[in-house]
Amino acid sequence: MTKISDIMAFVIDMEDIDEVFALHKYKPHLMNGGCAGTYSFQVTTIWRITFKHNADEDELYDLDYEGYH
């Protein structure tokens, strides 16, 4: 399974946003600064899967695959 497929399967199966931090091998973190509120999983050194979470709706949005740094 590719890293992207692995991350996406994990995200789809999550029942709670706090589970993000359980997928240690992809260095999950909550970004700050200009990207505050965005969660990130590392795919490669420069590529990330990022998304935001709407707590009121318990919904993920703005899912993206993007270059970083």
MODELLER restraints for C-alpha pairs under 7 A, 6 or more apart:
rsr = mdl.restraints
at = mdl.atoms
rsr.add(forms.Gaussian(group=physical.xy_distance, feature=features.Distance(at['CA:3:A'], at['CA:43:A']), mean=6.22, stdev=0.5))
rsr.add(forms.Gaussian(group=physical.xy_distance, feature=features.Distance(at['CA:4:A'], at['CA:43:A']), mean=6.76, stdev=0.5))
rsr.add(forms.Gaussian(group=physical.xy_distance, feature=features.Distance(at['CA:20:A'], at['CA:28:A']), mean=6.55, stdev=0.5))
rsr.add(forms.Gaussian(group=physical.xy_distance, feature=features.Distance(at['CA:21:A'], at['CA:28:A']), mean=5.64, stdev=0.5))
rsr.add(forms.Gaussian(group=physical.xy_distance, feature=features.Distance(at['CA:26:A'], at['CA:41:A']), mean=5.32, stdev=0.5))
rsr.add(forms.Gaussian(group=physical.xy_distance, feature=features.Distance(at['CA:26:A'], at['CA:42:A']), mean=5.00, stdev=0.5))
rsr.add(forms.Gaussian(group=physical.xy_distance, feature=features.Distance(at['CA:26:A'], at['CA:43:A']), mean=6.64, stdev=0.5))
rsr.add(forms.Gaussian(group=physical.xy_distance, feature=features.Distance(at['CA:27:A'], at['CA:41:A']), mean=5.83, stdev=0.5))
rsr.add(forms.Gaussian(group=physical.xy_distance, feature=features.Distance(at['CA:27:A'], at['CA:42:A']), mean=5.80, stdev=0.5))
rsr.add(forms.Gaussian(group=physical.xy_distance, feature=features.Distance(at['CA:28:A'], at['CA:40:A']), mean=5.51, stdev=0.5))
rsr.add(forms.Gaussian(group=physical.xy_distance, feature=features.Distance(at['CA:28:A'], at['CA:41:A']), mean=4.68, stdev=0.5))
rsr.add(forms.Gaussian(group=physical.xy_distance, feature=features.Distance(at['CA:28:A'], at['CA:42:A']), mean=6.94, stdev=0.5))
rsr.add(forms.Gaussian(group=physical.xy_distance, feature=features.Distance(at['CA:29:A'], at['CA:39:A']), mean=5.75, stdev=0.5))
rsr.add(forms.Gaussian(group=physical.xy_distance, feature=features.Distance(at['CA:29:A'], at['CA:40:A']), mean=5.48, stdev=0.5))
rsr.add(forms.Gaussian(group=physical.xy_distance, feature=features.Distance(at['CA:29:A'], at['CA:41:A']), mean=6.96, stdev=0.5))
rsr.add(forms.Gaussian(group=physical.xy_distance, feature=features.Distance(at['CA:30:A'], at['CA:37:A']), mean=6.38, stdev=0.5))
rsr.add(forms.Gaussian(group=physical.xy_distance, feature=features.Distance(at['CA:30:A'], at['CA:38:A']), mean=5.78, stdev=0.5))
rsr.add(forms.Gaussian(group=physical.xy_distance, feature=features.Distance(at['CA:30:A'], at['CA:39:A']), mean=4.48, stdev=0.5))
rsr.add(forms.Gaussian(group=physical.xy_distance, feature=features.Distance(at['CA:30:A'], at['CA:40:A']), mean=6.37, stdev=0.5))
rsr.add(forms.Gaussian(group=physical.xy_distance, feature=features.Distance(at['CA:31:A'], at['CA:37:A']), mean=6.16, stdev=0.5))
rsr.add(forms.Gaussian(group=physical.xy_distance, feature=features.Distance(at['CA:31:A'], at['CA:38:A']), mean=5.38, stdev=0.5))
rsr.add(forms.Gaussian(group=physical.xy_distance, feature=features.Distance(at['CA:31:A'], at['CA:39:A']), mean=6.01, stdev=0.5))
rsr.add(forms.Gaussian(group=physical.xy_distance, feature=features.Distance(at['CA:37:A'], at['CA:52:A']), mean=6.34, stdev=0.5))
rsr.add(forms.Gaussian(group=physical.xy_distance, feature=features.Distance(at['CA:38:A'], at['CA:50:A']), mean=6.47, stdev=0.5))
rsr.add(forms.Gaussian(group=physical.xy_distance, feature=features.Distance(at['CA:38:A'], at['CA:51:A']), mean=5.57, stdev=0.5))
rsr.add(forms.Gaussian(group=physical.xy_distance, feature=features.Distance(at['CA:38:A'], at['CA:52:A']), mean=4.80, stdev=0.5))
rsr.add(forms.Gaussian(group=physical.xy_distance, feature=features.Distance(at['CA:39:A'], at['CA:50:A']), mean=5.47, stdev=0.5))
rsr.add(forms.Gaussian(group=physical.xy_distance, feature=features.Distance(at['CA:39:A'], at['CA:51:A']), mean=5.36, stdev=0.5))
rsr.add(forms.Gaussian(group=physical.xy_distance, feature=features.Distance(at['CA:39:A'], at['CA:52:A']), mean=5.98, stdev=0.5))
rsr.add(forms.Gaussian(group=physical.xy_distance, feature=features.Distance(at['CA:40:A'], at['CA:48:A']), mean=6.24, stdev=0.5))
rsr.add(forms.Gaussian(group=physical.xy_distance, feature=features.Distance(at['CA:40:A'], at['CA:49:A']), mean=5.70, stdev=0.5))
rsr.add(forms.Gaussian(group=physical.xy_distance, feature=features.Distance(at['CA:40:A'], at['CA:50:A']), mean=4.41, stdev=0.5))
rsr.add(forms.Gaussian(group=physical.xy_distance, feature=features.Distance(at['CA:40:A'], at['CA:51:A']), mean=6.72, stdev=0.5))
rsr.add(forms.Gaussian(group=physical.xy_distance, feature=features.Distance(at['CA:41:A'], at['CA:48:A']), mean=5.49, stdev=0.5))
rsr.add(forms.Gaussian(group=physical.xy_distance, feature=features.Distance(at['CA:41:A'], at['CA:49:A']), mean=5.22, stdev=0.5))
rsr.add(forms.Gaussian(group=physical.xy_distance, feature=features.Distance(at['CA:41:A'], at['CA:50:A']), mean=6.44, stdev=0.5))
rsr.add(forms.Gaussian(group=physical.xy_distance, feature=features.Distance(at['CA:42:A'], at['CA:48:A']), mean=4.62, stdev=0.5))
rsr.add(forms.Gaussian(group=physical.xy_distance, feature=features.Distance(at['CA:42:A'], at['CA:49:A']), mean=6.61, stdev=0.5))
rsr.add(forms.Gaussian(group=physical.xy_distance, feature=features.Distance(at['CA:43:A'], at['CA:49:A']), mean=6.86, stdev=0.5))
rsr.add(forms.Gaussian(group=physical.xy_distance, feature=features.Distance(at['CA:46:A'], at['CA:67:A']), mean=5.50, stdev=0.5))
rsr.add(forms.Gaussian(group=physical.xy_distance, feature=features.Distance(at['CA:46:A'], at['CA:68:A']), mean=5.07, stdev=0.5))
rsr.add(forms.Gaussian(group=physical.xy_distance, feature=features.Distance(at['CA:46:A'], at['CA:69:A']), mean=6.83, stdev=0.5))
rsr.add(forms.Gaussian(group=physical.xy_distance, feature=features.Distance(at['CA:47:A'], at['CA:65:A']), mean=6.93, stdev=0.5))
rsr.add(forms.Gaussian(group=physical.xy_distance, feature=features.Distance(at['CA:47:A'], at['CA:66:A']), mean=5.59, stdev=0.5))
rsr.add(forms.Gaussian(group=physical.xy_distance, feature=features.Distance(at['CA:47:A'], at['CA:67:A']), mean=4.57, stdev=0.5))
rsr.add(forms.Gaussian(group=physical.xy_distance, feature=features.Distance(at['CA:47:A'], at['CA:68:A']), mean=5.76, stdev=0.5))
rsr.add(forms.Gaussian(group=physical.xy_distance, feature=features.Distance(at['CA:48:A'], at['CA:65:A']), mean=5.67, stdev=0.5))
rsr.add(forms.Gaussian(group=physical.xy_distance, feature=features.Distance(at['CA:48:A'], at['CA:66:A']), mean=5.45, stdev=0.5))
rsr.add(forms.Gaussian(group=physical.xy_distance, feature=features.Distance(at['CA:48:A'], at['CA:67:A']), mean=6.38, stdev=0.5))
rsr.add(forms.Gaussian(group=physical.xy_distance, feature=features.Distance(at['CA:48:A'], at['CA:68:A']), mean=6.67, stdev=0.5))
rsr.add(forms.Gaussian(group=physical.xy_distance, feature=features.Distance(at['CA:49:A'], at['CA:64:A']), mean=5.59, stdev=0.5))
rsr.add(forms.Gaussian(group=physical.xy_distance, feature=features.Distance(at['CA:49:A'], at['CA:65:A']), mean=4.55, stdev=0.5))
rsr.add(forms.Gaussian(group=physical.xy_distance, feature=features.Distance(at['CA:49:A'], at['CA:66:A']), mean=6.46, stdev=0.5))
rsr.add(forms.Gaussian(group=physical.xy_distance, feature=features.Distance(at['CA:50:A'], at['CA:63:A']), mean=5.60, stdev=0.5))
rsr.add(forms.Gaussian(group=physical.xy_distance, feature=features.Distance(at['CA:50:A'], at['CA:64:A']), mean=5.24, stdev=0.5))
rsr.add(forms.Gaussian(group=physical.xy_distance, feature=features.Distance(at['CA:50:A'], at['CA:65:A']), mean=6.41, stdev=0.5))
rsr.add(forms.Gaussian(group=physical.xy_distance, feature=features.Distance(at['CA:51:A'], at['CA:60:A']), mean=6.64, stdev=0.5))
rsr.add(forms.Gaussian(group=physical.xy_distance, feature=features.Distance(at['CA:51:A'], at['CA:61:A']), mean=5.90, stdev=0.5))
rsr.add(forms.Gaussian(group=physical.xy_distance, feature=features.Distance(at['CA:51:A'], at['CA:62:A']), mean=5.15, stdev=0.5))
rsr.add(forms.Gaussian(group=physical.xy_distance, feature=features.Distance(at['CA:51:A'], at['CA:63:A']), mean=4.23, stdev=0.5))
rsr.add(forms.Gaussian(group=physical.xy_distance, feature=features.Distance(at['CA:51:A'], at['CA:64:A']), mean=6.33, stdev=0.5))
rsr.add(forms.Gaussian(group=physical.xy_distance, feature=features.Distance(at['CA:52:A'], at['CA:60:A']), mean=5.66, stdev=0.5))
rsr.add(forms.Gaussian(group=physical.xy_distance, feature=features.Distance(at['CA:52:A'], at['CA:61:A']), mean=5.30, stdev=0.5))
rsr.add(forms.Gaussian(group=physical.xy_distance, feature=features.Distance(at['CA:52:A'], at['CA:62:A']), mean=5.95, stdev=0.5))
rsr.add(forms.Gaussian(group=physical.xy_distance, feature=features.Distance(at['CA:53:A'], at['CA:59:A']), mean=5.72, stdev=0.5))
rsr.add(forms.Gaussian(group=physical.xy_distance, feature=features.Distance(at['CA:53:A'], at['CA:60:A']), mean=4.50, stdev=0.5))
rsr.add(forms.Gaussian(group=physical.xy_distance, feature=features.Distance(at['CA:53:A'], at['CA:61:A']), mean=6.21, stdev=0.5))
rsr.add(forms.Gaussian(group=physical.xy_distance, feature=features.Distance(at['CA:54:A'], at['CA:60:A']), mean=6.22, stdev=0.5))
